[in-house]
Structures are given as structure tokens and as C-alpha cells.
Amino acid sequence: MQQDITPAAREAAEAHWRKTSGLMWTTLAIWFVFGFVIHAFATTLNQIVIFGFPLGFYMAAQGSLIVFVVLIFWYANRQNQIDAEFGVDEK
């Protein structure tokens, strides 16, 4: 049985999806930069040395992984905020 959705509820659902979709694309863009773009410039980044290690080596070995973990927590927190804003959060 299909329920009728009011125009206000449909508009709220579409606004929720726009924010969720924007967050998803932002997250994917950050992931792409740290997953592929940074590594494409590894030899150039190796000219920069931090704590005795070339930056390209550091980003390949640890930097991207750290960014990915932080990105996961940031995404989850931001999605929870969006859900709470639209009243669909898990309480």
C-alpha cells in the first residue's frame, strides 16, 4: 500500500537528500585527492622533507591513511548533524 506524501514532506526529503548528496560528493572528492592525486605527485613531493622523511613517502605510507580515518569520523558526524536537522536522526 502506497502512502500519499504531502508536498511539505516531499520538499523536506528532497532538501535532506541535497545536503546528504553534497556531503557524499565532498567526501568522495577529498578521498580522490588523497587516494590518487597526492600519489601522482609523489616524486615532486619527495623534494619536501619533514622529520627526515620525504613528504611523498610519508603521504604514501601514513598520510593518506590518517586522512581516510579522519574523513570517516568527519563524514559520520556531519551526516548525523544533517539527519538531526531534518528530524530523521537515530536517538
N, C-alpha and C positions, 0 to 999 in steps of 0.2 A: 504494500500500500504506500503510495507516494504522498508525502505531506506537502501542503502548499507553504511556500516560503514567502514571507512578507518582503516588500521592497526594501524596508529598512534592514532586515536581517540579511538579505542578499548583498546590500551595499556594505554592511559591516564585514561580511565574509570576504567580499572582494578586496576591501581595504586591508584585512588581515593577510590575505594571500599576497597582495602587492608588497607589504612590508616583509613577509616571510621570503618571498621570491627575491627581493632586493638583498636581503641578508645572505641568501644562498649564493647569489651571483658574486657578491663581495667576497664571501668566504672562498669560493672557487677561484677568484682572481688572485687572492693572496696565496692560496695553495699553489697555483700555477707559477707565480713568480718565484716562490721559494723552492718549488719542486723541479722546475725546468730552467727558468731564466737565469737564476743565480749560478747554476751549474754550467750553463753555456758560457759564462764569463769567468770560469774558474782560473784559467791561466792568467787572465788580466788581473783578477783579484789576488793572485798569489804575490803580486808586487807589494801588496799591503801586508805588513807583518804585525800581528797582535800577540803579545806574550810569547814571542819566539816562534809562532806558528804562522804560516801563510794563510791569509783570510780565505782563499779558495779551498784549501784543505780543511780549515775549520768549518766552513759552511757545508761542505760535503759530508764531513764526519759527524758533526754535532749540531751546527747552527740550524739547519733545516728541521731536524728532529725536534729541537726545542721549540721552534716556531710552530710546528704542527701540533704539539701538545698544548701550547698556549692557545692556539687557534681553536682547538676543540672545546676548551673551557670557555673561551670568549663567546663562541657560537652558541653553546648551550645556555649561557647566562643571558645573552641578548635575545634568544628565542623565547626563553621564559618570560622576559620583560614584555615582549610583543604579545605573547599569549595572555599575560595578566592584563595588559592594556585593553584587550578585546574580550576579556572575561571567559577565556577558554583554558585557563591555566589549571594545572593539577594541584589541588590543595590538599 
